[in-house]
């Protein structure tokens, strides 16, 4: 189904689902050698000098608004603030300045390795994910076979995930999160590591989520992939929004800036 058709169908179902950032900035303090060691802290204290503080702004004055039915792609070079922006939306990081407001259940698939217990099997991790998201075990038991089938992990579903490839981890994370039908789905370099078959399956599942009123935000360096699934793209550079609009136009702008 075309994205525009899915968007039109979704607008009548859940017009209150949104992500809104107003003037968001996020600052990191960079520690010097004298601040990261006990000896350095003692010398600072004895010298009665205030330690020098270097600052790095990962995001600067970011103002965007995304709503029901949109598939938003985030593009930009490494270190441009894409993953940081997703973490602000997910509530993992608080902005230093500005405001981030969301309405709707959020499923972030940001760092597959850190969100899964490597010593547990896929099946056990699915139940853990449900518990962390306050989903009753009985409901997860009803969904477990659908998650297994969609992930196509087969016998590996009952093997510790520390043996998985990055593609297998991505399939497990995406299958689990989307089976719970989140209203806001955040993906960071997840789908682009899967094979073409799974990407196609994922595309149609995302279209179903959009029809039901979900909002999807995707970070990927695979520009062709983003151009194929997104109806909006945001270009970030050095923490600032340098472009926001139609995928073809913004991706071309990014390509010119990167050349």
C-alpha positions as CSV (number, residue, x, y, z in Angstrom):
1,X,0.0,0.0,0.0
2,X,1.4,3.5,-0.9
3,X,2.5,5.5,2.1
4,X,0.1,8.4,1.2
5,X,-2.9,6.0,1.3
6,X,-1.8,4.6,4.6
7,X,-1.4,8.2,6.0
8,X,-4.9,9.1,4.8
9,X,-6.4,6.1,6.5
10,X,-4.6,6.8,9.7
11,X,-5.6,10.4,10.1
12,X,-9.1,9.5,11.1
13,X,-8.0,7.0,13.7
14,X,-5.5,8.6,16.0
15,X,-5.0,12.3,15.4
16,X,-3.6,12.8,18.9
17,X,-0.4,10.8,18.5
18,X,2.6,13.1,18.1
19,X,6.2,14.0,18.8
20,X,7.0,17.7,19.3
21,X,10.4,19.3,20.0
22,X,10.7,23.0,20.6
23,X,14.2,24.6,20.7
24,X,15.7,21.4,22.0
25,X,19.4,21.5,22.8
26,X,21.5,18.9,24.5
27,X,24.9,19.7,26.0
28,X,27.6,17.3,27.1
29,X,30.4,18.3,29.5
30,X,33.7,17.0,28.3
31,X,36.0,15.9,31.2
32,X,39.7,16.6,31.2
33,X,42.3,14.1,32.4
34,X,42.6,16.0,35.7
35,X,38.9,15.4,36.3
36,X,38.7,11.7,35.4
37,X,41.4,10.6,37.9
38,X,41.7,10.7,41.7
39,X,45.1,12.4,41.4
40,X,43.8,15.0,39.1
41,X,40.8,15.9,41.4
42,X,43.1,16.2,44.4
43,X,45.5,18.5,42.5
44,X,42.5,20.7,41.4
45,X,41.3,20.9,45.0
46,X,44.8,21.8,46.3
47,X,45.3,24.5,43.7
48,X,41.9,26.1,44.6
49,X,41.3,26.4,40.9
50,X,38.0,25.7,39.2
51,X,38.5,22.9,36.6
52,X,38.3,24.0,33.0
53,X,35.1,22.8,31.4
54,X,34.8,22.0,27.7
55,X,31.3,21.6,26.3
56,X,29.9,19.8,23.3
57,X,26.4,20.5,22.0
58,X,25.0,17.3,20.5
59,X,21.8,19.0,19.5
60,X,21.1,22.7,18.9
61,X,17.8,24.5,18.6
62,X,15.9,21.5,17.2
63,X,12.3,22.2,16.5
64,X,10.2,19.6,14.7
65,X,6.8,18.1,14.9
66,X,5.8,14.6,13.7
67,X,2.3,13.2,13.8
68,X,0.2,10.1,13.2
69,X,0.9,8.2,10.1
70,X,4.3,9.7,9.2
71,X,7.4,7.6,8.5
72,X,10.2,10.0,9.3
73,X,13.8,9.3,8.2
74,X,16.8,10.9,10.0
75,X,19.9,11.4,7.9
76,X,23.3,13.0,8.5
77,X,26.9,12.1,9.0
78,X,28.2,10.2,12.0
79,X,28.1,12.4,15.1
80,X,25.3,14.7,13.7
81,X,22.9,14.0,16.5
82,X,20.5,11.4,14.9
83,X,20.7,8.8,17.7
84,X,20.8,11.4,20.4
85,X,17.6,12.9,19.0
86,X,15.9,9.5,19.2
87,X,17.0,9.1,22.8
88,X,15.5,12.4,23.7
89,X,12.2,11.4,22.1
90,X,12.3,8.1,23.9
91,X,12.9,9.9,27.3
92,X,16.3,8.3,27.8
93,X,18.0,11.7,27.7
94,X,16.6,15.0,29.0
95,X,17.3,18.1,26.9
96,X,19.5,20.8,28.4
97,X,17.3,23.4,26.9
98,X,14.0,23.3,25.1
99,X,11.1,21.0,25.4
100,X,10.2,17.5,24.0
101,X,6.5,16.4,24.2
102,X,5.1,13.1,23.1
103,X,1.7,11.5,23.2
104,X,1.4,7.8,22.6
105,X,3.1,4.6,23.7
106,X,6.8,4.5,22.6
107,X,8.8,1.5,21.5
108,X,12.4,2.4,21.0
109,X,14.7,-0.1,19.2
110,X,17.9,1.9,19.5
111,X,20.7,-0.4,20.6
112,X,19.8,-4.0,20.1
113,X,22.8,-5.4,21.9
114,X,22.2,-3.3,25.1
115,X,18.4,-4.0,25.2
116,X,18.8,-7.8,25.2
117,X,20.2,-10.0,27.8
118,X,22.9,-12.0,25.9
119,X,22.7,-15.0,28.2
120,X,18.9,-15.4,27.7
121,X,17.2,-17.1,24.7
122,X,15.1,-15.1,22.3
123,X,12.0,-16.5,24.0
124,X,13.1,-15.4,27.4
125,X,14.1,-12.0,26.1
126,X,10.6,-11.6,24.6
127,X,9.0,-12.2,28.0
128,X,11.6,-9.8,29.6
129,X,10.6,-7.1,27.1
130,X,7.0,-7.6,27.9
131,X,7.6,-7.4,31.7
132,X,9.6,-4.1,31.2
133,X,6.7,-2.7,29.2
134,X,4.1,-3.8,31.7
135,X,2.5,-6.3,29.4
136,X,0.9,-9.3,31.2
137,X,2.7,-12.6,30.7
138,X,-0.5,-14.2,29.5
139,X,-0.7,-11.7,26.7
140,X,2.9,-12.3,25.8
141,X,2.3,-16.0,25.7
142,X,-0.5,-15.4,23.2
143,X,1.9,-13.4,21.0
144,X,5.1,-15.5,21.4
145,X,4.5,-17.8,18.4
146,X,3.7,-14.8,16.1
147,X,6.9,-13.1,17.1
148,X,8.9,-16.3,16.5
149,X,7.2,-16.8,13.1
150,X,7.8,-13.2,11.9
151,X,11.4,-13.1,13.1
152,X,12.2,-16.4,11.2
153,X,14.6,-17.5,13.8
154,X,13.4,-21.0,13.9
155,X,15.4,-23.3,16.2
156,X,17.5,-20.3,17.2
157,X,14.6,-18.9,19.0
158,X,15.5,-21.0,22.0
159,X,19.3,-20.4,21.8
160,X,21.0,-17.6,23.8
161,X,21.1,-14.4,21.8
162,X,24.8,-14.0,22.4
163,X,25.3,-16.4,19.5
164,X,23.2,-14.2,17.1
165,X,24.4,-12.1,14.2
166,X,23.5,-8.4,14.0
167,X,20.8,-9.3,11.5
168,X,19.2,-11.9,13.8
169,X,19.2,-9.5,16.7
170,X,17.5,-6.9,14.5
171,X,14.8,-9.3,13.4
172,X,14.1,-10.3,17.0
173,X,14.0,-6.7,18.2
174,X,11.7,-5.5,15.4
175,X,9.4,-8.5,15.6
176,X,8.9,-8.1,19.3
177,X,8.4,-4.4,19.4
178,X,6.0,-4.2,16.5
179,X,3.9,-7.2,17.6
180,X,2.9,-5.1,20.6
181,X,1.7,-2.4,18.1
182,X,3.3,0.7,19.5
183,X,1.9,4.1,18.7
184,X,5.4,5.6,18.3
185,X,8.1,3.3,16.9
186,X,11.8,4.5,17.0
187,X,14.3,2.6,14.9
188,X,18.1,3.2,14.9
189,X,20.0,1.4,12.2
190,X,17.9,-1.7,12.7
191,X,16.1,-2.6,9.5
192,X,19.0,-1.8,7.2
193,X,21.0,-4.7,8.5
194,X,18.4,-7.2,7.6
195,X,18.2,-9.0,4.2
196,X,16.0,-7.8,1.4
197,X,13.3,-10.3,2.2
198,X,13.0,-9.2,5.9
199,X,13.1,-5.5,4.9
200,X,10.2,-6.0,2.6
201,X,8.2,-7.8,5.4
202,X,9.1,-5.0,7.8
203,X,7.9,-2.4,5.3
204,X,4.4,-4.0,5.1
205,X,4.2,-4.4,8.9
206,X,5.1,-0.7,9.3
207,X,2.3,0.2,6.8
208,X,-0.1,-1.7,9.0
209,X,1.0,0.2,12.0
210,X,0.6,3.5,10.2
211,X,-2.9,2.5,9.1
212,X,-3.7,2.0,12.8
213,X,-2.3,5.4,13.6
214,X,1.3,4.8,14.5
215,X,4.2,7.2,13.9
216,X,7.6,5.7,12.8
217,X,11.0,7.4,13.0
218,X,14.0,5.7,11.4
219,X,17.7,6.4,11.5
220,X,19.7,4.8,8.7
221,X,22.7,5.4,6.5
222,X,21.0,3.4,3.7
223,X,19.6,6.4,1.8
224,X,17.8,4.2,-0.9
225,X,16.1,2.3,1.9
226,X,14.9,5.5,3.6
227,X,13.8,7.0,0.3
228,X,11.7,3.9,-0.3
229,X,9.9,3.8,3.0
230,X,9.7,7.4,4.3
231,X,7.2,10.2,3.5
232,X,9.4,12.7,5.3
233,X,13.1,13.1,6.0
234,X,15.1,15.4,8.4
235,X,18.7,16.2,7.7
236,X,20.9,16.8,10.8
237,X,24.4,18.3,10.7
238,X,26.4,19.1,13.8
239,X,23.2,18.8,15.9
240,X,21.2,21.2,13.8
241,X,18.3,20.7,11.4
242,X,19.6,21.6,7.9
243,X,16.6,20.2,6.0
244,X,13.1,18.9,6.6
245,X,10.7,17.8,3.9
246,X,10.2,15.4,1.0
247,X,12.6,12.4,1.0
248,X,14.0,12.9,-2.5
249,X,14.7,16.6,-2.0
250,X,16.3,16.3,1.5
251,X,18.3,13.2,0.7
252,X,19.7,15.0,-2.4
253,X,20.6,18.0,-0.2
254,X,22.4,15.7,2.2
255,X,24.3,14.0,-0.7
256,X,25.4,17.4,-2.0
257,X,26.6,18.4,1.5
258,X,28.5,15.2,2.0
259,X,30.3,15.3,-1.4
